Amino acid sequence: MRAITRTLGPNASGLTSSMIRLDEWADAPIGVQVAIASGACNFTVQHSFDDPNDLFAPVPLASMFWDTSFCPAGAIGGVAPLSFAIPTAPLWMRVLMNSGAGALRFTVTQYNVVDE
């Protein structure tokens, strides 16, 4: 199992965390947790299947499509800590802090990952 954590804030309103690269060959589901580290904030968890590192058809970072369709309602405009699982492994995940002066911790876990 591999767990990757990103911290965002305090006072990071309008910013996104760095992207987390997932292993598309590892077993699903993916575990996701968002914890409010301090204060109050509004956040959205996002995922993408676009790959800026693809050898044949890379998608520029600025053109990546970020989606929320795998995320429950509490992860879109969320204000409370939550944990959830998604049924498949997107290539990338990140969290956006929509508003607030607090800080949050975003953790993604994946099983049977091939370490490089």
Biopython code that builds the backbone (N, CA, C, O; Angstrom):
import numpy as np
from Bio.PDB.StructureBuilder import StructureBuilder

atoms = [
    (1, "MET", "N", (0.853, -1.179, 0.000)),
    (1, "MET", "CA", (0.000, 0.000, 0.000)),
    (1, "MET", "C", (0.890, 1.230, 0.000)),
    (1, "MET", "O", (1.960, 1.239, 0.608)),
    (2, "ARG", "N", (0.438, 2.260, -0.684)),
    (2, "ARG", "CA", (1.125, 3.535, -0.700)),
    (2, "ARG", "C", (0.121, 4.613, -0.337)),
    (2, "ARG", "O", (-0.988, 4.641, -0.870)),
    (3, "ALA", "N", (0.503, 5.492, 0.559)),
    (3, "ALA", "CA", (-0.327, 6.644, 0.927)),
    (3, "ALA", "C", (0.462, 7.900, 0.613)),
    (3, "ALA", "O", (1.625, 8.022, 0.997)),
    (4, "ILE", "N", (-0.164, 8.822, -0.076)),
    (4, "ILE", "CA", (0.464, 10.092, -0.418)),
    (4, "ILE", "C", (-0.392, 11.199, 0.177)),
    (4, "ILE", "O", (-1.614, 11.199, 0.025)),
    (5, "THR", "N", (0.250, 12.136, 0.851)),
    (5, "THR", "CA", (-0.462, 13.225, 1.515)),
    (5, "THR", "C", (0.018, 14.569, 0.981)),
    (5, "THR", "O", (1.209, 14.773, 0.747)),
    (6, "ARG", "N", (-0.923, 15.470, 0.796)),
    (6, "ARG", "CA", (-0.631, 16.853, 0.438)),
    (6, "ARG", "C", (-1.307, 17.744, 1.474)),
    (6, "ARG", "O", (-2.422, 17.461, 1.910)),
    (7, "THR", "N", (-0.631, 18.820, 1.865)),
    (7, "THR", "CA", (-1.199, 19.793, 2.789)),
    (7, "THR", "C", (-1.371, 21.103, 2.051)),
    (7, "THR", "O", (-0.504, 21.502, 1.273)),
    (8, "LEU", "N", (-2.475, 21.767, 2.287)),
    (8, "LEU", "CA", (-2.777, 23.026, 1.618)),
    (8, "LEU", "C", (-3.246, 24.017, 2.655)),
    (8, "LEU", "O", (-4.132, 23.703, 3.450)),
    (9, "GLY", "N", (-2.672, 25.213, 2.668)),
    (9, "GLY", "CA", (-3.063, 26.250, 3.614)),
    (9, "GLY", "C", (-2.000, 26.444, 4.660)),
    (9, "GLY", "O", (-0.956, 25.794, 4.592)),
    (10, "PRO", "N", (-2.218, 27.302, 5.616)),
    (10, "PRO", "CA", (-3.423, 28.123, 5.739)),
    (10, "PRO", "C", (-3.451, 29.257, 4.705)),
    (10, "PRO", "O", (-2.450, 29.575, 4.063)),
    (11, "ASN", "N", (-4.607, 29.833, 4.579)),
    (11, "ASN", "CA", (-4.846, 30.969, 3.691)),
    (11, "ASN", "C", (-4.484, 30.659, 2.238)),
    (11, "ASN", "O", (-3.828, 31.463, 1.576)),
    (12, "ALA", "N", (-4.908, 29.500, 1.745)),
    (12, "ALA", "CA", (-4.615, 29.088, 0.372)),
    (12, "ALA", "C", (-5.851, 29.161, -0.506)),
    (12, "ALA", "O", (-5.947, 28.427, -1.490)),
    (13, "SER", "N", (-6.782, 30.013, -0.182)),
    (13, "SER", "CA", (-8.032, 30.123, -0.929)),
    (13, "SER", "C", (-7.759, 30.344, -2.412)),
    (13, "SER", "O", (-6.983, 31.222, -2.791)),
    (14, "GLY", "N", (-8.411, 29.530, -3.248)),
    (14, "GLY", "CA", (-8.259, 29.640, -4.693)),
    (14, "GLY", "C", (-7.080, 28.855, -5.242)),
    (14, "GLY", "O", (-6.837, 28.887, -6.449)),
    (15, "LEU", "N", (-6.336, 28.147, -4.388)),
    (15, "LEU", "CA", (-5.175, 27.378, -4.831)),
    (15, "LEU", "C", (-5.471, 25.881, -4.837)),
    (15, "LEU", "O", (-6.379, 25.412, -4.151)),
    (16, "THR", "N", (-4.695, 25.145, -5.616)),
    (16, "THR", "CA", (-4.806, 23.686, -5.632)),
    (16, "THR", "C", (-3.540, 23.082, -5.046)),
    (16, "THR", "O", (-2.469, 23.688, -5.085)),
    (17, "SER", "N", (-3.679, 21.880, -4.506)),
    (17, "SER", "CA", (-2.521, 21.144, -4.030)),
    (17, "SER", "C", (-1.693, 20.697, -5.227)),
    (17, "SER", "O", (-2.145, 20.784, -6.369)),
    (18, "SER", "N", (-0.492, 20.223, -4.966)),
    (18, "SER", "CA", (0.253, 19.590, -6.047)),
    (18, "SER", "C", (-0.482, 18.305, -6.427)),
    (18, "SER", "O", (-1.205, 17.733, -5.612)),
    (19, "MET", "N", (-0.295, 17.864, -7.644)),
    (19, "MET", "CA", (-1.012, 16.699, -8.150)),
    (19, "MET", "C", (-0.411, 15.415, -7.579)),
    (19, "MET", "O", (0.795, 15.332, -7.343)),
    (20, "ILE", "N", (-1.261, 14.425, -7.365)),
    (20, "ILE", "CA", (-0.827, 13.101, -6.921)),
    (20, "ILE", "C", (-0.977, 12.150, -8.100)),
    (20, "ILE", "O", (-2.073, 11.985, -8.635)),
    (21, "ARG", "N", (0.124, 11.525, -8.503)),
    (21, "ARG", "CA", (0.105, 10.559, -9.608)),
    (21, "ARG", "C", (-0.235, 9.188, -9.040)),
    (21, "ARG", "O", (0.409, 8.723, -8.100)),
    (22, "LEU", "N", (-1.241, 8.546, -9.607)),
    (22, "LEU", "CA", (-1.656, 7.221, -9.170)),
    (22, "LEU", "C", (-1.131, 6.171, -10.150)),
    (22, "LEU", "O", (-0.765, 6.490, -11.282)),
    (23, "ASP", "N", (-1.101, 4.931, -9.706)),
    (23, "ASP", "CA", (-0.655, 3.809, -10.516)),
    (23, "ASP", "C", (-1.885, 3.181, -11.167)),
    (23, "ASP", "O", (-2.679, 2.527, -10.491)),
    (24, "GLU", "N", (-2.045, 3.376, -12.461)),
    (24, "GLU", "CA", (-3.241, 2.864, -13.147)),
    (24, "GLU", "C", (-3.254, 1.346, -13.236)),
    (24, "GLU", "O", (-4.281, 0.769, -13.593)),
    (25, "TRP", "N", (-2.146, 0.679, -12.922)),
    (25, "TRP", "CA", (-2.091, -0.777, -12.959)),
    (25, "TRP", "C", (-2.351, -1.399, -11.590)),
    (25, "TRP", "O", (-2.488, -2.618, -11.484)),
    (26, "ALA", "N", (-2.419, -0.586, -10.549)),
    (26, "ALA", "CA", (-2.655, -1.096, -9.197)),
    (26, "ALA", "C", (-4.133, -1.425, -8.998)),
    (26, "ALA", "O", (-4.990, -1.022, -9.784)),
    (27, "ASP", "N", (-4.403, -2.154, -7.942)),
    (27, "ASP", "CA", (-5.778, -2.545, -7.640)),
    (27, "ASP", "C", (-6.620, -1.354, -7.190)),
    (27, "ASP", "O", (-6.135, -0.448, -6.511)),
    (28, "ALA", "N", (-7.878, -1.378, -7.580)),
    (28, "ALA", "CA", (-8.860, -0.415, -7.078)),
    (28, "ALA", "C", (-9.566, -1.071, -5.901)),
    (28, "ALA", "O", (-9.439, -2.286, -5.750)),
    (29, "PRO", "N", (-10.279, -0.377, -5.085)),
    (29, "PRO", "CA", (-10.569, 1.056, -5.137)),
    (29, "PRO", "C", (-9.435, 1.893, -4.542)),
    (29, "PRO", "O", (-8.480, 1.376, -3.963)),
    (30, "ILE", "N", (-9.582, 3.185, -4.707)),
    (30, "ILE", "CA", (-8.651, 4.174, -4.173)),
    (30, "ILE", "C", (-9.292, 4.768, -2.927)),
    (30, "ILE", "O", (-10.470, 5.122, -2.953)),
    (31, "GLY", "N", (-8.549, 4.882, -1.853)),
    (31, "GLY", "CA", (-9.053, 5.514, -0.638)),
    (31, "GLY", "C", (-8.656, 6.980, -0.607)),
    (31, "GLY", "O", (-7.516, 7.323, -0.920)),
    (32, "VAL", "N", (-9.584, 7.841, -0.235)),
    (32, "VAL", "CA", (-9.342, 9.283, -0.195)),
    (32, "VAL", "C", (-9.809, 9.822, 1.151)),
    (32, "VAL", "O", (-10.867, 9.440, 1.651)),
    (33, "GLN", "N", (-9.014, 10.708, 1.727)),
    (33, "GLN", "CA", (-9.397, 11.364, 2.976)),
    (33, "GLN", "C", (-9.029, 12.840, 2.904)),
    (33, "GLN", "O", (-7.943, 13.202, 2.450)),
    (34, "VAL", "N", (-9.943, 13.679, 3.355)),
    (34, "VAL", "CA", (-9.669, 15.100, 3.509)),
    (34, "VAL", "C", (-9.902, 15.436, 4.975)),
    (34, "VAL", "O", (-10.990, 15.220, 5.508)),
    (35, "ALA", "N", (-8.873, 15.963, 5.615)),
    (35, "ALA", "CA", (-8.963, 16.353, 7.023)),
    (35, "ALA", "C", (-8.734, 17.848, 7.123)),
    (35, "ALA", "O", (-7.816, 18.389, 6.506)),
    (36, "ILE", "N", (-9.574, 18.513, 7.904)),
    (36, "ILE", "CA", (-9.379, 19.942, 8.151)),
    (36, "ILE", "C", (-8.307, 20.048, 9.233)),
    (36, "ILE", "O", (-8.526, 19.638, 10.372)),
    (37, "ALA", "N", (-7.148, 20.598, 8.873)),
    (37, "ALA", "CA", (-6.024, 20.681, 9.807)),
    (37, "ALA", "C", (-6.178, 21.842, 10.776)),
    (37, "ALA", "O", (-5.769, 21.752, 11.933)),
    (38, "SER", "N", (-6.769, 22.933, 10.302)),
    (38, "SER", "CA", (-6.999, 24.092, 11.171)),
    (38, "SER", "C", (-8.011, 25.022, 10.528)),
    (38, "SER", "O", (-8.177, 25.030, 9.308)),
    (39, "GLY", "N", (-8.689, 25.806, 11.360)),
    (39, "GLY", "CA", (-9.630, 26.807, 10.859)),
    (39, "GLY", "C", (-10.781, 26.207, 10.081)),
    (39, "GLY", "O", (-11.205, 25.080, 10.333)),
    (40, "ALA", "N", (-11.276, 26.979, 9.135)),
    (40, "ALA", "CA", (-12.395, 26.569, 8.291)),
    (40, "ALA", "C", (-12.020, 26.781, 6.832)),
    (40, "ALA", "O", (-11.391, 27.779, 6.482)),
    (41, "CYS", "N", (-12.411, 25.832, 5.983)),
    (41, "CYS", "CA", (-12.173, 25.979, 4.552)),
    (41, "CYS", "C", (-13.214, 25.196, 3.770)),
    (41, "CYS", "O", (-13.839, 24.266, 4.281)),
    (42, "ASN", "N", (-13.381, 25.591, 2.535)),
    (42, "ASN", "CA", (-14.281, 24.954, 1.589)),
    (42, "ASN", "C", (-13.401, 24.345, 0.500)),
    (42, "ASN", "O", (-12.556, 25.042, -0.061)),
    (43, "PHE", "N", (-13.580, 23.060, 0.189)),
    (43, "PHE", "CA", (-12.666, 22.376, -0.732)),
    (43, "PHE", "C", (-13.426, 21.524, -1.740)),
    (43, "PHE", "O", (-14.599, 21.202, -1.551)),
    (44, "THR", "N", (-12.727, 21.169, -2.816)),
    (44, "THR", "CA", (-13.250, 20.259, -3.834)),
    (44, "THR", "C", (-12.145, 19.296, -4.237)),
    (44, "THR", "O", (-11.043, 19.721, -4.584)),
    (45, "VAL", "N", (-12.434, 17.990, -4.191)),
    (45, "VAL", "CA", (-11.502, 16.956, -4.638)),
    (45, "VAL", "C", (-11.730, 16.738, -6.133)),
    (45, "VAL", "O", (-12.870, 16.649, -6.588)),
    (46, "GLN", "N", (-10.639, 16.653, -6.890)),
    (46, "GLN", "CA", (-10.735, 16.509, -8.339)),
    (46, "GLN", "C", (-9.839, 15.370, -8.826)),
    (46, "GLN", "O", (-8.860, 15.016, -8.168)),
    (47, "HIS", "N", (-10.181, 14.803, -9.982)),
    (47, "HIS", "CA", (-9.370, 13.759, -10.608)),
    (47, "HIS", "C", (-9.290, 13.996, -12.104)),
    (47, "HIS", "O", (-10.134, 14.678, -12.685)),
    (48, "SER", "N", (-8.255, 13.421, -12.725)),
    (48, "SER", "CA", (-8.077, 13.576, -14.170)),
    (48, "SER", "C", (-7.482, 12.311, -14.770)),
    (48, "SER", "O", (-6.665, 11.642, -14.138)),
    (49, "PHE", "N", (-7.892, 11.987, -15.983)),
    (49, "PHE", "CA", (-7.313, 10.886, -16.744)),
    (49, "PHE", "C", (-6.334, 11.403, -17.790)),
    (49, "PHE", "O", (-5.695, 10.603, -18.472)),
    (50, "ASP", "N", (-6.200, 12.707, -17.933)),
    (50, "ASP", "CA", (-5.236, 13.285, -18.858)),
    (50, "ASP", "C", (-3.824, 13.045, -18.328)),
    (50, "ASP", "O", (-3.612, 12.960, -17.118)),
    (51, "ASP", "N", (-2.875, 12.938, -19.233)),
    (51, "ASP", "CA", (-1.506, 12.659, -18.801)),
    (51, "ASP", "C", (-0.508, 13.593, -19.488)),
    (51, "ASP", "O", (-0.245, 13.460, -20.683)),
    (52, "PRO", "N", (0.043, 14.532, -18.727)),
    (52, "PRO", "CA", (1.047, 15.423, -19.304)),
    (52, "PRO", "C", (2.377, 14.702, -19.577)),
    (52, "PRO", "O", (3.248, 15.256, -20.248)),
    (53, "ASN", "N", (2.542, 13.471, -19.064)),
    (53, "ASN", "CA", (3.774, 12.708, -19.267)),
    (53, "ASN", "C", (3.656, 11.652, -20.363)),
    (53, "ASN", "O", (4.599, 10.892, -20.585)),
    (54, "ASP", "N", (2.520, 11.592, -21.050)),
    (54, "ASP", "CA", (2.328, 10.597, -22.101)),
    (54, "ASP", "C", (3.357, 10.808, -23.216)),
    (54, "ASP", "O", (3.595, 11.937, -23.646)),
    (55, "LEU", "N", (3.959, 9.721, -23.674)),
    (55, "LEU", "CA", (5.008, 9.822, -24.690)),
    (55, "LEU", "C", (4.483, 10.149, -26.083)),
    (55, "LEU", "O", (5.202, 10.728, -26.897)),
    (56, "PHE", "N", (3.231, 9.783, -26.363)),
    (56, "PHE", "CA", (2.695, 9.959, -27.705)),
    (56, "PHE", "C", (1.735, 11.128, -27.839)),
    (56, "PHE", "O", (1.721, 11.793, -28.875)),
    (57, "ALA", "N", (0.941, 11.390, -26.828)),
    (57, "ALA", "CA", (-0.047, 12.470, -26.898)),
    (57, "ALA", "C", (-0.163, 13.165, -25.535)),
    (57, "ALA", "O", (-1.204, 13.071, -24.886)),
    (58, "PRO", "N", (0.884, 13.853, -25.100)),
    (58, "PRO", "CA", (0.807, 14.516, -23.787)),
    (58, "PRO", "C", (-0.214, 15.654, -23.800)),
    (58, "PRO", "O", (-0.359, 16.369, -24.792)),
    (59, "VAL", "N", (-0.915, 15.802, -22.680)),
    (59, "VAL", "CA", (-1.873, 16.901, -22.512)),
    (59, "VAL", "C", (-1.166, 17.969, -21.670)),
    (59, "VAL", "O", (-0.729, 17.674, -20.558)),
    (60, "PRO", "N", (-1.046, 19.196, -22.172)),
    (60, "PRO", "CA", (-0.380, 20.238, -21.383)),
    (60, "PRO", "C", (-1.075, 20.424, -20.029)),
    (60, "PRO", "O", (-2.296, 20.305, -19.931)),
    (61, "LEU", "N", (-0.295, 20.714, -18.997)),
    (61, "LEU", "CA", (-0.858, 20.897, -17.652)),
    (61, "LEU", "C", (-2.029, 21.862, -17.652)),
    (61, "LEU", "O", (-3.054, 21.595, -17.024)),
    (62, "ALA", "N", (-1.889, 22.971, -18.342)),
    (62, "ALA", "CA", (-2.945, 23.989, -18.347)),
    (62, "ALA", "C", (-4.205, 23.522, -19.070)),
    (62, "ALA", "O", (-5.266, 24.123, -18.901)),
    (63, "SER", "N", (-4.110, 22.460, -19.872)),
    (63, "SER", "CA", (-5.265, 21.961, -20.636)),
    (63, "SER", "C", (-5.896, 20.719, -20.020)),
    (63, "SER", "O", (-6.868, 20.193, -20.562)),
    (64, "MET", "N", (-5.368, 20.246, -18.909)),
    (64, "MET", "CA", (-5.921, 19.034, -18.296)),
    (64, "MET", "C", (-7.373, 19.252, -17.869)),
    (64, "MET", "O", (-7.733, 20.312, -17.357)),
    (65, "PHE", "N", (-8.203, 18.218, -18.094)),
    (65, "PHE", "CA", (-9.601, 18.251, -17.663)),
    (65, "PHE", "C", (-9.681, 17.665, -16.265)),
    (65, "PHE", "O", (-9.319, 16.509, -16.050)),
    (66, "TRP", "N", (-10.155, 18.459, -15.316)),
    (66, "TRP", "CA", (-10.314, 18.022, -13.920)),
    (66, "TRP", "C", (-11.787, 17.794, -13.656)),
    (66, "TRP", "O", (-12.611, 18.678, -13.890)),
    (67, "ASP", "N", (-12.120, 16.613, -13.171)),
    (67, "ASP", "CA", (-13.501, 16.184, -12.993)),
    (67, "ASP", "C", (-13.774, 15.877, -11.519)),
    (67, "ASP", "O", (-12.847, 15.719, -10.725)),
    (68, "THR", "N", (-15.050, 15.796, -11.170)),
    (68, "THR", "CA", (-15.458, 15.447, -9.804)),
    (68, "THR", "C", (-16.464, 14.296, -9.793)),
    (68, "THR", "O", (-17.048, 14.009, -8.748)),
    (69, "SER", "N", (-16.681, 13.628, -10.940)),
    (69, "SER", "CA", (-17.753, 12.636, -11.040)),
    (69, "SER", "C", (-17.560, 11.428, -10.132)),
    (69, "SER", "O", (-18.550, 10.783, -9.787)),
    (70, "PHE", "N", (-16.338, 11.089, -9.729)),
    (70, "PHE", "CA", (-16.118, 9.965, -8.814)),
    (70, "PHE", "C", (-16.266, 10.367, -7.353)),
    (70, "PHE", "O", (-16.247, 9.509, -6.471)),
    (71, "CYS", "N", (-16.411, 11.652, -7.089)),
    (71, "CYS", "CA", (-16.413, 12.161, -5.712)),
    (71, "CYS", "C", (-17.830, 12.303, -5.166)),
    (71, "CYS", "O", (-18.728, 12.717, -5.898)),
    (72, "PRO", "N", (-18.048, 11.967, -3.893)),
    (72, "PRO", "CA", (-19.374, 12.158, -3.290)),
    (72, "PRO", "C", (-19.656, 13.644, -3.085)),
    (72, "PRO", "O", (-18.756, 14.478, -3.173)),
    (73, "ALA", "N", (-20.907, 13.956, -2.813)),
    (73, "ALA", "CA", (-21.316, 15.355, -2.651)),
    (73, "ALA", "C", (-20.486, 16.096, -1.606)),
    (73, "ALA", "O", (-20.190, 17.277, -1.787)),
    (74, "GLY", "N", (-20.106, 15.427, -0.518)),
    (74, "GLY", "CA", (-19.341, 16.081, 0.534)),
    (74, "GLY", "C", (-17.933, 16.465, 0.144)),
    (74, "GLY", "O", (-17.275, 17.210, 0.870)),
    (75, "ALA", "N", (-17.447, 15.965, -1.006)),
    (75, "ALA", "CA", (-16.105, 16.291, -1.483)),
    (75, "ALA", "C", (-16.119, 17.403, -2.528)),
    (75, "ALA", "O", (-15.071, 17.803, -3.033)),
    (76, "ILE", "N", (-17.310, 17.895, -2.846)),
    (76, "ILE", "CA", (-17.456, 18.973, -3.827)),
    (76, "ILE", "C", (-18.055, 20.162, -3.090)),
    (76, "ILE", "O", (-19.235, 20.154, -2.741)),
    (77, "GLY", "N", (-17.245, 21.176, -2.857)),
    (77, "GLY", "CA", (-17.681, 22.293, -2.024)),
    (77, "GLY", "C", (-17.792, 21.866, -0.570)),
    (77, "GLY", "O", (-18.601, 22.411, 0.181)),
    (78, "GLY", "N", (-16.977, 20.890, -0.169)),
    (78, "GLY", "CA", (-17.034, 20.341, 1.188)),
    (78, "GLY", "C", (-16.494, 21.294, 2.240)),
    (78, "GLY", "O", (-15.621, 22.117, 1.968)),
    (79, "VAL", "N", (-17.031, 21.166, 3.443)),
    (79, "VAL", "CA", (-16.579, 21.985, 4.571)),
    (79, "VAL", "C", (-16.250, 21.134, 5.795)),
    (79, "VAL", "O", (-15.773, 21.659, 6.801)),
    (80, "ALA", "N", (-16.499, 19.834, 5.721)),
    (80, "ALA", "CA", (-16.268, 18.935, 6.851)),
    (80, "ALA", "C", (-15.321, 17.815, 6.421)),
    (80, "ALA", "O", (-15.301, 17.442, 5.248)),
    (81, "PRO", "N", (-14.542, 17.279, 7.354)),
    (81, "PRO", "CA", (-13.650, 16.173, 7.020)),
    (81, "PRO", "C", (-14.442, 14.978, 6.492)),
    (81, "PRO", "O", (-15.585, 14.766, 6.896)),
    (82, "LEU", "N", (-13.843, 14.201, 5.597)),
    (82, "LEU", "CA", (-14.513, 13.012, 5.090)),
    (82, "LEU", "C", (-13.512, 12.027, 4.530)),
    (82, "LEU", "O", (-12.381, 12.385, 4.201)),
    (83, "SER", "N", (-13.941, 10.783, 4.426)),
    (83, "SER", "CA", (-13.188, 9.712, 3.779)),
    (83, "SER", "C", (-14.134, 9.016, 2.819)),
    (83, "SER", "O", (-15.324, 8.871, 3.102)),
    (84, "PHE", "N", (-13.604, 8.586, 1.683)),
    (84, "PHE", "CA", (-14.425, 7.862, 0.716)),
    (84, "PHE", "C", (-13.521, 7.030, -0.183)),
    (84, "PHE", "O", (-12.301, 7.195, -0.166)),
    (85, "ALA", "N", (-14.111, 6.145, -0.960)),
    (85, "ALA", "CA", (-13.384, 5.319, -1.919)),
    (85, "ALA", "C", (-13.930, 5.591, -3.314)),
    (85, "ALA", "O", (-15.116, 5.870, -3.486)),
    (86, "ILE", "N", (-13.057, 5.506, -4.300)),
    (86, "ILE", "CA", (-13.516, 5.608, -5.685)),
    (86, "ILE", "C", (-13.209, 4.274, -6.365)),
    (86, "ILE", "O", (-12.208, 3.633, -6.046)),
    (87, "PRO", "N", (-14.062, 3.854, -7.300)),
    (87, "PRO", "CA", (-14.001, 2.489, -7.818)),
    (87, "PRO", "C", (-12.883, 2.207, -8.818)),
    (87, "PRO", "O", (-12.628, 1.043, -9.127)),
    (88, "THR", "N", (-12.221, 3.216, -9.322)),
    (88, "THR", "CA", (-11.176, 3.022, -10.317)),
    (88, "THR", "C", (-10.043, 3.999, -10.045)),
    (88, "THR", "O", (-10.202, 4.931, -9.256)),
    (89, "ALA", "N", (-8.926, 3.797, -10.678)),
    (89, "ALA", "CA", (-7.774, 4.665, -10.442)),
    (89, "ALA", "C", (-7.611, 5.670, -11.577)),
    (89, "ALA", "O", (-7.191, 5.301, -12.673)),
    (90, "PRO", "N", (-7.940, 6.936, -11.325)),
    (90, "PRO", "CA", (-7.604, 7.952, -12.316)),
    (90, "PRO", "C", (-6.082, 8.111, -12.338)),
    (90, "PRO", "O", (-5.395, 7.555, -11.481)),
    (91, "LEU", "N", (-5.559, 8.846, -13.283)),
    (91, "LEU", "CA", (-4.111, 9.043, -13.334)),
    (91, "LEU", "C", (-3.638, 10.057, -12.296)),
    (91, "LEU", "O", (-2.547, 9.921, -11.743)),
    (92, "TRP", "N", (-4.455, 11.068, -12.032)),
    (92, "TRP", "CA", (-4.052, 12.167, -11.152)),
    (92, "TRP", "C", (-5.196, 12.557, -10.228)),
    (92, "TRP", "O", (-6.368, 12.421, -10.579)),
    (93, "MET", "N", (-4.844, 13.044, -9.043)),
    (93, "MET", "CA", (-5.825, 13.622, -8.115)),
    (93, "MET", "C", (-5.214, 14.860, -7.478)),
    (93, "MET", "O", (-3.994, 14.987, -7.372)),
    (94, "ARG", "N", (-6.077, 15.761, -7.062)),
    (94, "ARG", "CA", (-5.662, 16.965, -6.353)),
    (94, "ARG", "C", (-6.845, 17.484, -5.565)),
    (94, "ARG", "O", (-7.966, 16.999, -5.719)),
    (95, "VAL", "N", (-6.594, 18.479, -4.714)),
    (95, "VAL", "CA", (-7.670, 19.128, -3.968)),
    (95, "VAL", "C", (-7.552, 20.633, -4.201)),
    (95, "VAL", "O", (-6.454, 21.188, -4.239)),
    (96, "LEU", "N", (-8.695, 21.269, -4.355)),
    (96, "LEU", "CA", (-8.788, 22.711, -4.551)),
    (96, "LEU", "C", (-9.388, 23.320, -3.300)),
    (96, "LEU", "O", (-10.425, 22.862, -2.819)),
    (97, "MET", "N", (-8.745, 24.351, -2.767)),
    (97, "MET", "CA", (-9.342, 25.071, -1.641)),
    (97, "MET", "C", (-10.132, 26.236, -2.232)),
    (97, "MET", "O", (-9.555, 27.212, -2.712)),
    (98, "ASN", "N", (-11.456, 26.120, -2.190)),
    (98, "ASN", "CA", (-12.330, 27.126, -2.788)),
    (98, "ASN", "C", (-12.313, 28.436, -2.011)),
    (98, "ASN", "O", (-12.260, 29.512, -2.606)),
    (99, "SER", "N", (-12.357, 28.350, -0.685)),
    (99, "SER", "CA", (-12.376, 29.549, 0.156)),
    (99, "SER", "C", (-12.004, 29.166, 1.579)),
    (99, "SER", "O", (-11.955, 27.986, 1.927)),
    (100, "GLY", "N", (-11.747, 30.168, 2.384)),
    (100, "GLY", "CA", (-11.459, 29.940, 3.795)),
    (100, "GLY", "C", (-10.044, 30.310, 4.170)),
    (100, "GLY", "O", (-9.181, 30.495, 3.312)),
    (101, "ALA", "N", (-9.825, 30.411, 5.445)),
    (101, "ALA", "CA", (-8.511, 30.797, 5.970)),
    (101, "ALA", "C", (-7.857, 29.636, 6.706)),
    (101, "ALA", "O", (-6.828, 29.831, 7.352)),
    (102, "GLY", "N", (-8.416, 28.446, 6.628)),
    (102, "GLY", "CA", (-7.882, 27.293, 7.335)),
    (102, "GLY", "C", (-6.847, 26.548, 6.515)),
    (102, "GLY", "O", (-6.319, 27.061, 5.529)),
    (103, "ALA", "N", (-6.573, 25.341, 6.940)),
    (103, "ALA", "CA", (-5.644, 24.463, 6.237)),
    (103, "ALA", "C", (-6.251, 23.067, 6.183)),
    (103, "ALA", "O", (-7.022, 22.688, 7.065)),
    (104, "LEU", "N", (-5.904, 22.299, 5.147)),
    (104, "LEU", "CA", (-6.422, 20.943, 5.044)),
    (104, "LEU", "C", (-5.320, 19.978, 4.653)),
    (104, "LEU", "O", (-4.278, 20.364, 4.124)),
    (105, "ARG", "N", (-5.586, 18.701, 4.931)),
    (105, "ARG", "CA", (-4.666, 17.611, 4.604)),
    (105, "ARG", "C", (-5.427, 16.634, 3.714)),
    (105, "ARG", "O", (-6.522, 16.191, 4.059)),
    (106, "PHE", "N", (-4.846, 16.307, 2.579)),
    (106, "PHE", "CA", (-5.462, 15.467, 1.550)),
    (106, "PHE", "C", (-4.599, 14.219, 1.385)),
    (106, "PHE", "O", (-3.426, 14.322, 1.028)),
    (107, "THR", "N", (-5.173, 13.036, 1.642)),
    (107, "THR", "CA", (-4.420, 11.787, 1.565)),
    (107, "THR", "C", (-5.115, 10.823, 0.610)),
    (107, "THR", "O", (-6.335, 10.662, 0.657)),
    (108, "VAL", "N", (-4.336, 10.184, -0.253)),
    (108, "VAL", "CA", (-4.842, 9.179, -1.188)),
    (108, "VAL", "C", (-4.060, 7.894, -0.944)),
    (108, "VAL", "O", (-2.830, 7.917, -0.892)),
    (109, "THR", "N", (-4.769, 6.763, -0.793)),
    (109, "THR", "CA", (-4.110, 5.472, -0.611)),
    (109, "THR", "C", (-4.462, 4.553, -1.775)),
    (109, "THR", "O", (-5.560, 4.602, -2.330)),
    (110, "GLN", "N", (-3.493, 3.715, -2.122)),
    (110, "GLN", "CA", (-3.679, 2.781, -3.229)),
    (110, "GLN", "C", (-2.934, 1.493, -2.879)),
    (110, "GLN", "O", (-1.826, 1.540, -2.345)),
    (111, "TYR", "N", (-3.540, 0.346, -3.180)),
    (111, "TYR", "CA", (-2.973, -0.954, -2.858)),
    (111, "TYR", "C", (-2.289, -1.603, -4.043)),
    (111, "TYR", "O", (-2.624, -1.317, -5.192)),
    (112, "ASN", "N", (-1.328, -2.479, -3.767)),
    (112, "ASN", "CA", (-0.581, -3.221, -4.777)),
    (112, "ASN", "C", (0.085, -2.310, -5.799)),
    (112, "ASN", "O", (0.027, -2.552, -7.005)),
    (113, "VAL", "N", (0.711, -1.268, -5.294)),
    (113, "VAL", "CA", (1.411, -0.305, -6.132)),
    (113, "VAL", "C", (2.795, -0.844, -6.448)),
    (113, "VAL", "O", (3.453, -1.433, -5.591)),
    (114, "VAL", "N", (3.231, -0.640, -7.681)),
    (114, "VAL", "CA", (4.585, -1.012, -8.057)),
    (114, "VAL", "C", (5.478, 0.185, -7.778)),
    (114, "VAL", "O", (5.344, 1.235, -8.407)),
    (115, "ASP", "N", (6.396, 0.015, -6.823)),
    (115, "ASP", "CA", (7.316, 1.099, -6.493)),
    (115, "ASP", "C", (8.410, 1.171, -7.542)),
    (115, "ASP", "O", (8.892, 0.158, -8.049)),
    (116, "GLU", "N", (8.782, 2.401, -7.846)),
    (116, "GLU", "CA", (9.826, 2.610, -8.854)),
    (116, "GLU", "C", (11.181, 2.587, -8.216)),
    (116, "GLU", "O", (12.190, 2.746, -8.904)),
]
sb = StructureBuilder()
sb.init_structure("model")
sb.init_model(0)
sb.init_chain("A")
sb.init_seg("    ")
for serial, (resi, resn, name, xyz) in enumerate(atoms, 1):
    if name == "N":
        sb.init_residue(resn, " ", resi, " ")
    sb.init_atom(name, np.array(xyz, "f"), 0.0, 1.0, " ", f" {name:<3s}", serial, name[0])
structure = sb.get_structure()
